[in-house]
Amino acid sequence: MDGVKNERLKEARKQAGFSQAQLAKAVGVTRQTICFIESGSYNPTLNLCMNICKTLGKTLDDLFWEV
C-alpha cells in the first residue's frame, strides 16, 4: 500500500460507524495515524493492521492487501 490511498479502510470505518478518532482510540493510536493510513502517507505495522481488522470485523485482504 506504499503511497496509495486506502479507500477500503475509510469505507469500512464509515460503514462500521466509526469516526477516525473513535477507531484510533479503539486500536490505541492517534486520529492522525488513522488519517495518515487512509491517505496512504503511513504504512502501519502488521500488528496495527490486524487490530484495525479485528475492530472493524474485516480481514487483512479486505482492507490492506492488493487482491
N, CA, C and O atoms as a Maestro MAE file, in Angstrom:
{
 s_m_m2io_version
 :::
 2.0.0
}

f_m_ct {
 s_m_title
 :::
 protein
 m_atom[268] {
  # First column is atom index #
  i_m_mmod_type
  r_m_x_coord
  r_m_y_coord
  r_m_z_coord
  i_m_residue_number
  s_m_chain_name
  s_m_pdb_residue_name
  s_m_pdb_atom_name
  i_m_atomic_number
  :::
  1 25 0.827 -1.190 0.000 1 A "MET " " N  " 7
  2 3 0.000 0.000 0.000 1 A "MET " " CA " 6
  3 2 0.867 1.248 0.000 1 A "MET " " C  " 6
  4 15 0.412 2.311 0.423 1 A "MET " " O  " 8
  5 25 2.064 1.145 -0.450 2 A "ASP " " N  " 7
  6 3 3.008 2.246 -0.399 2 A "ASP " " CA " 6
  7 2 2.497 3.469 -1.156 2 A "ASP " " C  " 6
  8 15 2.457 3.475 -2.386 2 A "ASP " " O  " 8
  9 25 2.103 4.509 -0.408 3 A "GLY " " N  " 7
  10 3 1.695 5.759 -1.009 3 A "GLY " " CA " 6
  11 2 0.345 5.718 -1.709 3 A "GLY " " C  " 6
  12 15 0.014 6.649 -2.444 3 A "GLY " " O  " 8
  13 25 -0.433 4.681 -1.507 4 A "VAL " " N  " 7
  14 3 -1.729 4.548 -2.156 4 A "VAL " " CA " 6
  15 2 -2.816 4.809 -1.128 4 A "VAL " " C  " 6
  16 15 -2.771 4.275 -0.020 4 A "VAL " " O  " 8
  17 25 -3.788 5.627 -1.493 5 A "LYS " " N  " 7
  18 3 -4.897 5.881 -0.582 5 A "LYS " " CA " 6
  19 2 -5.605 4.581 -0.241 5 A "LYS " " C  " 6
  20 15 -5.786 3.709 -1.091 5 A "LYS " " O  " 8
  21 25 -5.998 4.471 1.006 6 A "ASN " " N  " 7
  22 3 -6.706 3.271 1.435 6 A "ASN " " CA " 6
  23 2 -8.194 3.583 1.552 6 A "ASN " " C  " 6
  24 15 -8.712 3.812 2.645 6 A "ASN " " O  " 8
  25 25 -8.861 3.586 0.420 7 A "GLU " " N  " 7
  26 3 -10.297 3.856 0.393 7 A "GLU " " CA " 6
  27 2 -11.082 2.720 1.037 7 A "GLU " " C  " 6
  28 15 -12.153 2.948 1.600 7 A "GLU " " O  " 8
  29 25 -10.556 1.489 0.958 8 A "ARG " " N  " 7
  30 3 -11.257 0.352 1.560 8 A "ARG " " CA " 6
  31 2 -11.340 0.508 3.073 8 A "ARG " " C  " 6
  32 15 -12.373 0.214 3.674 8 A "ARG " " O  " 8
  33 25 -10.256 0.968 3.689 9 A "LEU " " N  " 7
  34 3 -10.271 1.194 5.132 9 A "LEU " " CA " 6
  35 2 -11.248 2.306 5.477 9 A "LEU " " C  " 6
  36 15 -12.045 2.171 6.405 9 A "LEU " " O  " 8
  37 25 -11.190 3.386 4.747 10 A "LYS " " N  " 7
  38 3 -12.073 4.527 5.011 10 A "LYS " " CA " 6
  39 2 -13.541 4.101 4.914 10 A "LYS " " C  " 6
  40 15 -14.348 4.442 5.778 10 A "LYS " " O  " 8
  41 25 -13.878 3.362 3.871 11 A "GLU " " N  " 7
  42 3 -15.252 2.919 3.672 11 A "GLU " " CA " 6
  43 2 -15.686 1.947 4.776 11 A "GLU " " C  " 6
  44 15 -16.797 2.056 5.297 11 A "GLU " " O  " 8
  45 25 -14.820 1.004 5.131 12 A "ALA " " N  " 7
  46 3 -15.147 0.040 6.193 12 A "ALA " " CA " 6
  47 2 -15.327 0.759 7.529 12 A "ALA " " C  " 6
  48 15 -16.214 0.414 8.309 12 A "ALA " " O  " 8
  49 25 -14.496 1.744 7.786 13 A "ARG " " N  " 7
  50 3 -14.609 2.518 9.035 13 A "ARG " " CA " 6
  51 2 -15.956 3.230 9.090 13 A "ARG " " C  " 6
  52 15 -16.642 3.200 10.111 13 A "ARG " " O  " 8
  53 25 -16.325 3.866 7.989 14 A "LYS " " N  " 7
  54 3 -17.598 4.586 7.955 14 A "LYS " " CA " 6
  55 2 -18.787 3.630 8.080 14 A "LYS " " C  " 6
  56 15 -19.753 3.919 8.788 14 A "LYS " " O  " 8
  57 25 -18.708 2.489 7.386 15 A "GLN " " N  " 7
  58 3 -19.799 1.510 7.460 15 A "GLN " " CA " 6
  59 2 -19.976 0.962 8.875 15 A "GLN " " C  " 6
  60 15 -21.088 0.636 9.290 15 A "GLN " " O  " 8
  61 25 -18.876 0.866 9.604 16 A "ALA " " N  " 7
  62 3 -18.929 0.367 10.983 16 A "ALA " " CA " 6
  63 2 -19.365 1.461 11.962 16 A "ALA " " C  " 6
  64 15 -19.562 1.193 13.147 16 A "ALA " " O  " 8
  65 25 -19.516 2.692 11.465 17 A "GLY " " N  " 7
  66 3 -19.982 3.784 12.307 17 A "GLY " " CA " 6
  67 2 -18.908 4.427 13.161 17 A "GLY " " C  " 6
  68 15 -19.208 5.049 14.180 17 A "GLY " " O  " 8
  69 25 -17.650 4.279 12.747 18 A "PHE " " N  " 7
  70 3 -16.533 4.860 13.493 18 A "PHE " " CA " 6
  71 2 -16.056 6.152 12.839 18 A "PHE " " C  " 6
  72 15 -15.945 6.228 11.616 18 A "PHE " " O  " 8
  73 25 -15.779 7.154 13.643 19 A "SER " " N  " 7
  74 3 -15.013 8.306 13.160 19 A "SER " " CA " 6
  75 2 -13.542 7.902 13.193 19 A "SER " " C  " 6
  76 15 -13.196 6.863 13.754 19 A "SER " " O  " 8
  77 25 -12.689 8.708 12.603 20 A "GLN " " N  " 7
  78 3 -11.252 8.420 12.686 20 A "GLN " " CA " 6
  79 2 -10.814 8.382 14.145 20 A "GLN " " C  " 6
  80 15 -10.034 7.517 14.544 20 A "GLN " " O  " 8
  81 25 -11.315 9.316 14.933 21 A "ALA " " N  " 7
  82 3 -10.929 9.389 16.349 21 A "ALA " " CA " 6
  83 2 -11.404 8.158 17.114 21 A "ALA " " C  " 6
  84 15 -10.672 7.633 17.953 21 A "ALA " " O  " 8
  85 25 -12.616 7.694 16.836 22 A "GLN " " N  " 7
  86 3 -13.145 6.518 17.529 22 A "GLN " " CA " 6
  87 2 -12.361 5.259 17.182 22 A "GLN " " C  " 6
  88 15 -12.049 4.457 18.062 22 A "GLN " " O  " 8
  89 25 -12.043 5.086 15.903 23 A "LEU " " N  " 7
  90 3 -11.245 3.924 15.501 23 A "LEU " " CA " 6
  91 2 -9.865 4.002 16.123 23 A "LEU " " C  " 6
  92 15 -9.344 3.003 16.620 23 A "LEU " " O  " 8
  93 25 -9.274 5.183 16.096 24 A "ALA " " N  " 7
  94 3 -7.945 5.363 16.677 24 A "ALA " " CA " 6
  95 2 -7.928 4.970 18.154 24 A "ALA " " C  " 6
  96 15 -7.027 4.263 18.606 24 A "ALA " " O  " 8
  97 25 -8.926 5.431 18.893 25 A "LYS " " N  " 7
  98 3 -8.999 5.098 20.327 25 A "LYS " " CA " 6
  99 2 -9.159 3.600 20.518 25 A "LYS " " C  " 6
  100 15 -8.549 3.019 21.415 25 A "LYS " " O  " 8
  101 25 -9.974 2.969 19.682 26 A "ALA " " N  " 7
  102 3 -10.232 1.533 19.805 26 A "ALA " " CA " 6
  103 2 -8.982 0.690 19.568 26 A "ALA " " C  " 6
  104 15 -8.838 -0.383 20.154 26 A "ALA " " O  " 8
  105 25 -8.071 1.173 18.707 27 A "VAL " " N  " 7
  106 3 -6.869 0.389 18.390 27 A "VAL " " CA " 6
  107 2 -5.602 0.953 19.030 27 A "VAL " " C  " 6
  108 15 -4.514 0.414 18.827 27 A "VAL " " O  " 8
  109 25 -5.737 2.036 19.802 28 A "GLY " " N  " 7
  110 3 -4.615 2.546 20.579 28 A "GLY " " CA " 6
  111 2 -3.620 3.410 19.829 28 A "GLY " " C  " 6
  112 15 -2.425 3.394 20.126 28 A "GLY " " O  " 8
  113 25 -4.117 4.171 18.845 29 A "VAL " " N  " 7
  114 3 -3.250 5.110 18.127 29 A "VAL " " CA " 6
  115 2 -3.924 6.480 18.102 29 A "VAL " " C  " 6
  116 15 -5.020 6.643 18.639 29 A "VAL " " O  " 8
  117 25 -3.280 7.458 17.485 30 A "THR " " N  " 7
  118 3 -3.877 8.783 17.372 30 A "THR " " CA " 6
  119 2 -4.774 8.865 16.136 30 A "THR " " C  " 6
  120 15 -4.658 8.065 15.208 30 A "THR " " O  " 8
  121 25 -5.662 9.846 16.151 31 A "ARG " " N  " 7
  122 3 -6.519 10.068 14.991 31 A "ARG " " CA " 6
  123 2 -5.670 10.353 13.758 31 A "ARG " " C  " 6
  124 15 -6.010 9.932 12.652 31 A "ARG " " O  " 8
  125 25 -4.567 11.068 13.953 32 A "GLN " " N  " 7
  126 3 -3.691 11.393 12.834 32 A "GLN " " CA " 6
  127 2 -3.130 10.141 12.182 32 A "GLN " " C  " 6
  128 15 -2.948 10.100 10.965 32 A "GLN " " O  " 8
  129 25 -2.854 9.116 12.988 33 A "THR " " N  " 7
  130 3 -2.346 7.861 12.425 33 A "THR " " CA " 6
  131 2 -3.367 7.250 11.482 33 A "THR " " C  " 6
  132 15 -3.018 6.818 10.383 33 A "THR " " O  " 8
  133 25 -4.634 7.208 11.902 34 A "ILE " " N  " 7
  134 3 -5.683 6.676 11.036 34 A "ILE " " CA " 6
  135 2 -5.803 7.530 9.775 34 A "ILE " " C  " 6
  136 15 -5.937 6.996 8.674 34 A "ILE " " O  " 8
  137 25 -5.757 8.826 9.927 35 A "CYS " " N  " 7
  138 3 -5.807 9.736 8.782 35 A "CYS " " CA " 6
  139 2 -4.659 9.453 7.818 35 A "CYS " " C  " 6
  140 15 -4.866 9.395 6.606 35 A "CYS " " O  " 8
  141 25 -3.458 9.279 8.345 36 A "PHE " " N  " 7
  142 3 -2.288 9.014 7.504 36 A "PHE " " CA " 6
  143 2 -2.393 7.666 6.798 36 A "PHE " " C  " 6
  144 15 -1.996 7.548 5.638 36 A "PHE " " O  " 8
  145 25 -2.917 6.655 7.472 37 A "ILE " " N  " 7
  146 3 -3.103 5.346 6.833 37 A "ILE " " CA " 6
  147 2 -4.089 5.474 5.683 37 A "ILE " " C  " 6
  148 15 -3.841 4.969 4.587 37 A "ILE " " O  " 8
  149 25 -5.210 6.149 5.930 38 A "GLU " " N  " 7
  150 3 -6.225 6.313 4.898 38 A "GLU " " CA " 6
  151 2 -5.714 7.127 3.710 38 A "GLU " " C  " 6
  152 15 -6.108 6.878 2.571 38 A "GLU " " O  " 8
  153 25 -4.848 8.089 3.969 39 A "SER " " N  " 7
  154 3 -4.333 8.930 2.882 39 A "SER " " CA " 6
  155 2 -3.153 8.293 2.155 39 A "SER " " C  " 6
  156 15 -2.714 8.793 1.119 39 A "SER " " O  " 8
  157 25 -2.637 7.181 2.702 40 A "GLY " " N  " 7
  158 3 -1.524 6.490 2.067 40 A "GLY " " CA " 6
  159 2 -0.159 7.041 2.407 40 A "GLY " " C  " 6
  160 15 0.832 6.675 1.776 40 A "GLY " " O  " 8
  161 25 -0.090 7.923 3.404 41 A "SER " " N  " 7
  162 3 1.202 8.503 3.762 41 A "SER " " CA " 6
  163 2 1.872 7.791 4.936 41 A "SER " " C  " 6
  164 15 2.932 8.213 5.398 41 A "SER " " O  " 8
  165 25 1.252 6.709 5.418 42 A "TYR " " N  " 7
  166 3 1.847 5.926 6.508 42 A "TYR " " CA " 6
  167 2 1.520 4.461 6.299 42 A "TYR " " C  " 6
  168 15 0.366 4.105 6.063 42 A "TYR " " O  " 8
  169 25 2.526 3.617 6.385 43 A "ASN " " N  " 7
  170 3 2.327 2.173 6.285 43 A "ASN " " CA " 6
  171 2 2.322 1.592 7.694 43 A "ASN " " C  " 6
  172 15 3.354 1.572 8.365 43 A "ASN " " O  " 8
  173 25 1.157 1.119 8.142 44 A "PRO " " N  " 7
  174 3 1.055 0.608 9.514 44 A "PRO " " CA " 6
  175 2 1.768 -0.730 9.681 44 A "PRO " " C  " 6
  176 15 2.009 -1.459 8.719 44 A "PRO " " O  " 8
  177 25 2.093 -1.022 10.923 45 A "THR " " N  " 7
  178 3 2.681 -2.325 11.235 45 A "THR " " CA " 6
  179 2 1.624 -3.405 11.023 45 A "THR " " C  " 6
  180 15 0.426 -3.124 10.991 45 A "THR " " O  " 8
  181 25 2.083 -4.626 10.883 46 A "LEU " " N  " 7
  182 3 1.155 -5.743 10.732 46 A "LEU " " CA " 6
  183 2 0.260 -5.858 11.964 46 A "LEU " " C  " 6
  184 15 -0.932 -6.140 11.839 46 A "LEU " " O  " 8
  185 25 0.817 -5.646 13.133 47 A "ASN " " N  " 7
  186 3 0.038 -5.704 14.368 47 A "ASN " " CA " 6
  187 2 -1.088 -4.670 14.356 47 A "ASN " " C  " 6
  188 15 -2.218 -4.982 14.732 47 A "ASN " " O  " 8
  189 25 -0.790 -3.448 13.927 48 A "LEU " " N  " 7
  190 3 -1.817 -2.415 13.856 48 A "LEU " " CA " 6
  191 2 -2.866 -2.775 12.809 48 A "LEU " " C  " 6
  192 15 -4.062 -2.593 13.037 48 A "LEU " " O  " 8
  193 25 -2.423 -3.281 11.668 49 A "CYS " " N  " 7
  194 3 -3.372 -3.724 10.633 49 A "CYS " " CA " 6
  195 2 -4.328 -4.769 11.190 49 A "CYS " " C  " 6
  196 15 -5.534 -4.703 10.952 49 A "CYS " " O  " 8
  197 25 -3.793 -5.727 11.926 50 A "MET " " N  " 7
  198 3 -4.624 -6.796 12.486 50 A "MET " " CA " 6
  199 2 -5.603 -6.241 13.519 50 A "MET " " C  " 6
  200 15 -6.753 -6.675 13.571 50 A "MET " " O  " 8
  201 25 -5.163 -5.290 14.341 51 A "ASN " " N  " 7
  202 3 -6.054 -4.675 15.328 51 A "ASN " " CA " 6
  203 2 -7.182 -3.907 14.649 51 A "ASN " " C  " 6
  204 15 -8.330 -3.968 15.089 51 A "ASN " " O  " 8
  205 25 -6.858 -3.189 13.585 52 A "ILE " " N  " 7
  206 3 -7.879 -2.456 12.833 52 A "ILE " " CA " 6
  207 2 -8.881 -3.438 12.236 52 A "ILE " " C  " 6
  208 15 -10.091 -3.232 12.332 52 A "ILE " " O  " 8
  209 25 -8.378 -4.496 11.626 53 A "CYS " " N  " 7
  210 3 -9.258 -5.503 11.015 53 A "CYS " " CA " 6
  211 2 -10.180 -6.128 12.055 53 A "CYS " " C  " 6
  212 15 -11.379 -6.269 11.815 53 A "CYS " " O  " 8
  213 25 -9.636 -6.498 13.197 54 A "LYS " " N  " 7
  214 3 -10.435 -7.108 14.260 54 A "LYS " " CA " 6
  215 2 -11.531 -6.149 14.723 54 A "LYS " " C  " 6
  216 15 -12.678 -6.551 14.918 54 A "LYS " " O  " 8
  217 25 -11.168 -4.888 14.894 55 A "THR " " N  " 7
  218 3 -12.123 -3.883 15.355 55 A "THR " " CA " 6
  219 2 -13.245 -3.662 14.341 55 A "THR " " C  " 6
  220 15 -14.398 -3.459 14.724 55 A "THR " " O  " 8
  221 25 -12.911 -3.702 13.053 56 A "LEU " " N  " 7
  222 3 -13.899 -3.444 12.003 56 A "LEU " " CA " 6
  223 2 -14.561 -4.716 11.479 56 A "LEU " " C  " 6
  224 15 -15.461 -4.646 10.643 56 A "LEU " " O  " 8
  225 25 -14.123 -5.874 11.965 57 A "GLY " " N  " 7
  226 3 -14.703 -7.129 11.508 57 A "GLY " " CA " 6
  227 2 -14.352 -7.449 10.061 57 A "GLY " " C  " 6
  228 15 -15.168 -7.997 9.319 57 A "GLY " " O  " 8
  229 25 -13.134 -7.102 9.671 58 A "LYS " " N  " 7
  230 3 -12.663 -7.322 8.303 58 A "LYS " " CA " 6
  231 2 -11.389 -8.161 8.327 58 A "LYS " " C  " 6
  232 15 -10.806 -8.394 9.386 58 A "LYS " " O  " 8
  233 25 -10.967 -8.611 7.152 59 A "THR " " N  " 7
  234 3 -9.711 -9.354 7.035 59 A "THR " " CA " 6
  235 2 -8.620 -8.433 6.495 59 A "THR " " C  " 6
  236 15 -8.898 -7.338 6.006 59 A "THR " " O  " 8
  237 25 -7.379 -8.894 6.590 60 A "LEU " " N  " 7
  238 3 -6.277 -8.129 6.006 60 A "LEU " " CA " 6
  239 2 -6.481 -7.961 4.505 60 A "LEU " " C  " 6
  240 15 -6.207 -6.895 3.954 60 A "LEU " " O  " 8
  241 25 -6.964 -9.021 3.839 61 A "ASP " " N  " 7
  242 3 -7.248 -8.926 2.406 61 A "ASP " " CA " 6
  243 2 -8.291 -7.850 2.115 61 A "ASP " " C  " 6
  244 15 -8.170 -7.099 1.148 61 A "ASP " " O  " 8
  245 25 -9.316 -7.787 2.966 62 A "ASP " " N  " 7
  246 3 -10.378 -6.800 2.780 62 A "ASP " " CA " 6
  247 2 -9.845 -5.373 2.775 62 A "ASP " " C  " 6
  248 15 -10.273 -4.545 1.971 62 A "ASP " " O  " 8
  249 25 -8.907 -5.090 3.678 63 A "LEU " " N  " 7
  250 3 -8.524 -3.696 3.924 63 A "LEU " " CA " 6
  251 2 -7.143 -3.291 3.444 63 A "LEU " " C  " 6
  252 15 -6.940 -2.134 3.075 63 A "LEU " " O  " 8
  253 25 -6.193 -4.205 3.439 64 A "PHE " " N  " 7
  254 3 -4.815 -3.754 3.243 64 A "PHE " " CA " 6
  255 2 -4.070 -4.340 2.065 64 A "PHE " " C  " 6
  256 15 -3.205 -3.680 1.491 64 A "PHE " " O  " 8
  257 25 -4.388 -5.564 1.695 65 A "TRP " " N  " 7
  258 3 -3.575 -6.220 0.671 65 A "TRP " " CA " 6
  259 2 -4.257 -6.183 -0.674 65 A "TRP " " C  " 6
  260 15 -5.470 -6.362 -0.783 65 A "TRP " " O  " 8
  261 25 -3.456 -5.947 -1.698 66 A "GLU " " N  " 7
  262 3 -3.981 -5.990 -3.057 66 A "GLU " " CA " 6
  263 2 -4.368 -7.414 -3.386 66 A "GLU " " C  " 6
  264 15 -3.611 -8.346 -3.112 66 A "GLU " " O  " 8
  265 25 -5.533 -7.588 -3.967 67 A "VAL " " N  " 7
  266 3 -6.001 -8.941 -4.331 67 A "VAL " " CA " 6
  267 2 -6.246 -9.026 -5.816 67 A "VAL " " C  " 6
  268 15 -6.641 -10.078 -6.318 67 A "VAL " " O  " 8
  :::
 }
 m_bond[267] {
  # First column is bond index #
  i_m_from
  i_m_to
  i_m_order
  :::
  1 1 2 1
  2 2 3 1
  3 3 4 2
  4 3 5 1
  5 5 6 1
  6 6 7 1
  7 7 8 2
  8 7 9 1
  9 9 10 1
  10 10 11 1
  11 11 12 2
  12 11 13 1
  13 13 14 1
  14 14 15 1
  15 15 16 2
  16 15 17 1
  17 17 18 1
  18 18 19 1
  19 19 20 2
  20 19 21 1
  21 21 22 1
  22 22 23 1
  23 23 24 2
  24 23 25 1
  25 25 26 1
  26 26 27 1
  27 27 28 2
  28 27 29 1
  29 29 30 1
  30 30 31 1
  31 31 32 2
  32 31 33 1
  33 33 34 1
  34 34 35 1
  35 35 36 2
  36 35 37 1
  37 37 38 1
  38 38 39 1
  39 39 40 2
  40 39 41 1
  41 41 42 1
  42 42 43 1
  43 43 44 2
  44 43 45 1
  45 45 46 1
  46 46 47 1
  47 47 48 2
  48 47 49 1
  49 49 50 1
  50 50 51 1
  51 51 52 2
  52 51 53 1
  53 53 54 1
  54 54 55 1
  55 55 56 2
  56 55 57 1
  57 57 58 1
  58 58 59 1
  59 59 60 2
  60 59 61 1
  61 61 62 1
  62 62 63 1
  63 63 64 2
  64 63 65 1
  65 65 66 1
  66 66 67 1
  67 67 68 2
  68 67 69 1
  69 69 70 1
  70 70 71 1
  71 71 72 2
  72 71 73 1
  73 73 74 1
  74 74 75 1
  75 75 76 2
  76 75 77 1
  77 77 78 1
  78 78 79 1
  79 79 80 2
  80 79 81 1
  81 81 82 1
  82 82 83 1
  83 83 84 2
  84 83 85 1
  85 85 86 1
  86 86 87 1
  87 87 88 2
  88 87 89 1
  89 89 90 1
  90 90 91 1
  91 91 92 2
  92 91 93 1
  93 93 94 1
  94 94 95 1
  95 95 96 2
  96 95 97 1
  97 97 98 1
  98 98 99 1
  99 99 100 2
  100 99 101 1
  101 101 102 1
  102 102 103 1
  103 103 104 2
  104 103 105 1
  105 105 106 1
  106 106 107 1
  107 107 108 2
  108 107 109 1
  109 109 110 1
  110 110 111 1
  111 111 112 2
  112 111 113 1
  113 113 114 1
  114 114 115 1
  115 115 116 2
  116 115 117 1
  117 117 118 1
  118 118 119 1
  119 119 120 2
  120 119 121 1
  121 121 122 1
  122 122 123 1
  123 123 124 2
  124 123 125 1
  125 125 126 1
  126 126 127 1
  127 127 128 2
  128 127 129 1
  129 129 130 1
  130 130 131 1
  131 131 132 2
  132 131 133 1
  133 133 134 1
  134 134 135 1
  135 135 136 2
  136 135 137 1
  137 137 138 1
  138 138 139 1
  139 139 140 2
  140 139 141 1
  141 141 142 1
  142 142 143 1
  143 143 144 2
  144 143 145 1
  145 145 146 1
  146 146 147 1
  147 147 148 2
  148 147 149 1
  149 149 150 1
  150 150 151 1
  151 151 152 2
  152 151 153 1
  153 153 154 1
  154 154 155 1
  155 155 156 2
  156 155 157 1
  157 157 158 1
  158 158 159 1
  159 159 160 2
  160 159 161 1
  161 161 162 1
  162 162 163 1
  163 163 164 2
  164 163 165 1
  165 165 166 1
  166 166 167 1
  167 167 168 2
  168 167 169 1
  169 169 170 1
  170 170 171 1
  171 171 172 2
  172 171 173 1
  173 173 174 1
  174 174 175 1
  175 175 176 2
  176 175 177 1
  177 177 178 1
  178 178 179 1
  179 179 180 2
  180 179 181 1
  181 181 182 1
  182 182 183 1
  183 183 184 2
  184 183 185 1
  185 185 186 1
  186 186 187 1
  187 187 188 2
  188 187 189 1
  189 189 190 1
  190 190 191 1
  191 191 192 2
  192 191 193 1
  193 193 194 1
  194 194 195 1
  195 195 196 2
  196 195 197 1
  197 197 198 1
  198 198 199 1
  199 199 200 2
  200 199 201 1
  201 201 202 1
  202 202 203 1
  203 203 204 2
  204 203 205 1
  205 205 206 1
  206 206 207 1
  207 207 208 2
  208 207 209 1
  209 209 210 1
  210 210 211 1
  211 211 212 2
  212 211 213 1
  213 213 214 1
  214 214 215 1
  215 215 216 2
  216 215 217 1
  217 217 218 1
  218 218 219 1
  219 219 220 2
  220 219 221 1
  221 221 222 1
  222 222 223 1
  223 223 224 2
  224 223 225 1
  225 225 226 1
  226 226 227 1
  227 227 228 2
  228 227 229 1
  229 229 230 1
  230 230 231 1
  231 231 232 2
  232 231 233 1
  233 233 234 1
  234 234 235 1
  235 235 236 2
  236 235 237 1
  237 237 238 1
  238 238 239 1
  239 239 240 2
  240 239 241 1
  241 241 242 1
  242 242 243 1
  243 243 244 2
  244 243 245 1
  245 245 246 1
  246 246 247 1
  247 247 248 2
  248 247 249 1
  249 249 250 1
  250 250 251 1
  251 251 252 2
  252 251 253 1
  253 253 254 1
  254 254 255 1
  255 255 256 2
  256 255 257 1
  257 257 258 1
  258 258 259 1
  259 259 260 2
  260 259 261 1
  261 261 262 1
  262 262 263 1
  263 263 264 2
  264 263 265 1
  265 265 266 1
  266 266 267 1
  267 267 268 2
  :::
 }
}
